[in-house]
């Protein structure tokens, strides 16, 4: 399929925008305590950036168009669910349940669309590499959000082996105040643990304690490995095909 230049440029701009948003989120999580809540803004912007970057038609036909619109609707509904979750107090645990389902589906669908976009790239350039990296960061950040939602729904889902030896929410002194808004909770440790799980590093300082969190960690670890294998295979095949074309050219 021949892709118009304007559509190709827009797709590449989407890769860059997605990477900038993910890196910006990581920078927010590295800020001093009290400023890390700025990551909430990044997480709220992420579904909208995903809609813009990955909500374009990949193939021609009616079914791909319906899939595109379905992806956009899912992204918007996920954004609404995220807004509700962040604005409700910790006592309203039920708001985290739809967030878990919607974010899981949105990220899986986003990675599928991103890999399909990378598969139709004829030339590997800087923007394409940015897109591949953005997908990996997206997996880690989404896992951090899912871990955070699970911890608010079921406090004690994760524990730390450091000095406090307890729930991560309790380590921040938040379990005694159920009126505390979710957006003000510092979830940097769970985001850190998400990337540790994604990369299968395993430092052993944070532990999943419930069957749900343990299985979610398994899924995150497998997803990271599968994503790297698929994307590396695509990039290497494109480089190989380009070398063959260069050799065949007179």
Helices and strands as residue ranges (DSSP letters): H 5-29, G 36-38, H 39-54, H 62-87, H 95-119, H 126-153, E 158-160, H 168-171, G 182-184, H 188-198, E 206-208, H 211-248
